[in-house]
Amino acid sequence: MAVPKRKTSKQKHRSRHATWKRSLKAPALVECPQCHQMKRPHHACTNCGTYKGHEVVEV
């Protein structure tokens, strides 16, 4: 079983755990071509239920 040779310093530990905030960002949004509402890319529109010009979800 692998065992660390040295104790991990507080600075090393904290700097490793401080990077999670960088990955937080607002979700990307695009305009729906049918109803012109904002929607997530590559997802069916929550307002009109269409995806790539076809109705896939009944709203």
Secondary structure as a PSIPRED ss2 file (coil, helix, strand):
# PSIPRED VFORMAT (PSIPRED V4.0)

   1 M C   1.000  0.000  0.000
   2 A C   1.000  0.000  0.000
   3 V C   1.000  0.000  0.000
   4 P C   1.000  0.000  0.000
   5 K C   1.000  0.000  0.000
   6 R C   1.000  0.000  0.000
   7 K C   1.000  0.000  0.000
   8 T C   1.000  0.000  0.000
   9 S C   1.000  0.000  0.000
  10 K H   0.000  1.000  0.000
  11 Q H   0.000  1.000  0.000
  12 K H   0.000  1.000  0.000
  13 H H   0.000  1.000  0.000
  14 R H   0.000  1.000  0.000
  15 S H   0.000  1.000  0.000
  16 R H   0.000  1.000  0.000
  17 H H   0.000  1.000  0.000
  18 A C   1.000  0.000  0.000
  19 T H   0.000  1.000  0.000
  20 W H   0.000  1.000  0.000
  21 K H   0.000  1.000  0.000
  22 R H   0.000  1.000  0.000
  23 S H   0.000  1.000  0.000
  24 L C   1.000  0.000  0.000
  25 K C   1.000  0.000  0.000
  26 A C   1.000  0.000  0.000
  27 P C   1.000  0.000  0.000
  28 A C   1.000  0.000  0.000
  29 L C   1.000  0.000  0.000
  30 V E   0.000  0.000  1.000
  31 E E   0.000  0.000  1.000
  32 C C   1.000  0.000  0.000
  33 P C   1.000  0.000  0.000
  34 Q C   1.000  0.000  0.000
  35 C C   1.000  0.000  0.000
  36 H C   1.000  0.000  0.000
  37 Q C   1.000  0.000  0.000
  38 M E   0.000  0.000  1.000
  39 K E   0.000  0.000  1.000
  40 R C   1.000  0.000  0.000
  41 P C   1.000  0.000  0.000
  42 H C   1.000  0.000  0.000
  43 H C   1.000  0.000  0.000
  44 A C   1.000  0.000  0.000
  45 C C   1.000  0.000  0.000
  46 T C   1.000  0.000  0.000
  47 N C   1.000  0.000  0.000
  48 C C   1.000  0.000  0.000
  49 G C   1.000  0.000  0.000
  50 T E   0.000  0.000  1.000
  51 Y E   0.000  0.000  1.000
  52 K C   1.000  0.000  0.000
  53 G C   1.000  0.000  0.000
  54 H E   0.000  0.000  1.000
  55 E E   0.000  0.000  1.000
  56 V C   1.000  0.000  0.000
  57 V C   1.000  0.000  0.000
  58 E C   1.000  0.000  0.000
  59 V C   1.000  0.000  0.000
